Amino acid sequence: MTEVKSGDKVAIHYTGTLADGTTFDSSTGRDPLEFQVGSGQIIPGLDKALPGMAVGDKKVVDVPADEAYGTRDDRAIQQVARAEVPDDIPTDLGTKLQMQSPTGQVMVVTITEVTDEHITLDANHELAGKDLTFAIELVSIG
């Protein structure tokens, strides 16, 4: 029986849940997720759970925040004066916008607060700081 090793291309079905049982993502009803094990294409805590699995194996993997999307970073939150935001940019709470850092990197930010004076933007991943659980099934190797 062939087992997964680093460098293998695999396909998995998965359901990701939060500590309270809320599902945040799932491959149910979609094609399985395909990636190369150990390549950094998926979160580290899930990636390192795959070696040794065989096709058809199922497991539940608890992934701490630091092996998922990292801890929340307060430096990734900034306030922008409302007057500096062009009128054609949506400013509703929860809106995701793309910004460019001074180094040219494109990042997604979420509007987390809106007042008459400022808009607060958060560049943390929405799952940063959260421990995650994944129910996975190995569909294929190769």
KAGI-V584808 format. One record per residue. SS is DSSP state (helix for helix, strand for strand, loop for the rest). PHI is phi in whole degrees, -180 to 180 (none if undefined). OMEGA is omega in radians with two decimals (none if undefined). Layout:
ss={SS,SS}
phi={PHI,PHI}
omega={OMEGA,OMEGA}
//
This chain:
ss={loop,loop,strand,loop,loop,loop,loop,loop,strand,strand,strand,strand,strand,strand,strand,strand,strand,loop,loop,loop,loop,loop,strand,strand,strand,strand,loop,loop,loop,loop,loop,loop,strand,strand,strand,strand,loop,loop,loop,loop,loop,loop,loop,helix,helix,helix,helix,loop,loop,loop,loop,loop,loop,strand,loop,loop,loop,strand,strand,strand,strand,strand,strand,loop,helix,helix,helix,loop,loop,loop,loop,loop,loop,helix,helix,helix,strand,strand,strand,strand,strand,helix,helix,helix,loop,loop,loop,loop,loop,loop,loop,loop,loop,loop,loop,strand,strand,strand,strand,strand,loop,loop,loop,loop,loop,strand,strand,strand,strand,strand,strand,strand,strand,strand,loop,loop,loop,strand,strand,strand,strand,strand,loop,loop,loop,loop,loop,loop,loop,loop,loop,strand,strand,strand,strand,strand,strand,strand,strand,strand,strand,loop}
phi={none,-78,-114,-64,-136,-55,99,-71,-89,-130,-132,-131,-100,-152,-136,-103,-129,-91,-57,-86,92,-67,-79,-104,-165,-160,-91,-55,81,-126,-66,-63,-78,-111,-166,-99,-64,82,-95,84,-79,-127,-62,-57,-64,-81,-57,-79,-85,-84,-55,97,-78,-117,-54,95,-66,-126,-158,-110,-121,-91,-119,-68,-50,-71,-110,-116,-106,82,-84,-69,-121,-62,-71,-88,-112,-143,-102,-122,-61,-56,-65,-84,-94,-58,-62,-84,-90,-67,-125,-76,-55,87,-65,-100,-125,-101,-128,-118,-75,-58,-90,96,-75,-85,-137,-96,-123,-117,-76,-111,-156,-135,-127,-67,-97,-148,-124,-100,-115,-120,-94,-66,-63,-62,-102,-61,83,-112,-79,-121,-126,-123,-96,-123,-134,-80,-93,-157,-127,128}
omega={-3.12,3.10,3.13,2.99,3.14,-3.13,3.12,2.97,-3.10,3.00,3.12,2.86,-3.07,2.92,3.13,3.14,3.06,-3.12,-3.13,3.12,3.13,3.07,3.10,3.11,3.13,3.05,3.14,-3.14,3.13,3.02,3.09,3.09,3.13,3.14,3.09,-3.12,3.09,-3.07,-3.12,-3.13,3.10,-3.11,-3.04,-3.08,3.09,-3.13,-3.06,3.09,-3.01,-3.13,-3.12,3.11,3.06,3.14,-3.12,3.12,3.06,3.04,3.05,-3.06,3.03,-3.08,3.10,-3.08,-3.09,3.04,3.12,-3.12,3.08,3.10,3.10,-3.12,-3.13,3.11,3.13,3.13,3.11,3.08,3.11,3.09,-3.10,-3.12,-3.13,-3.10,3.13,-3.08,-3.09,3.11,3.12,-3.10,3.11,3.08,3.10,3.13,3.09,3.14,3.02,3.09,3.08,3.13,3.11,3.14,3.09,-3.14,3.10,3.12,3.10,3.08,3.11,3.08,-3.08,3.10,3.11,3.04,3.10,-3.07,-3.04,3.04,3.12,-3.12,-3.13,-3.14,3.06,3.02,-3.08,3.11,3.10,3.12,-3.10,3.00,-3.05,3.04,3.11,2.93,-3.06,3.02,3.11,-3.07,-3.12,3.01,3.06,none}
//
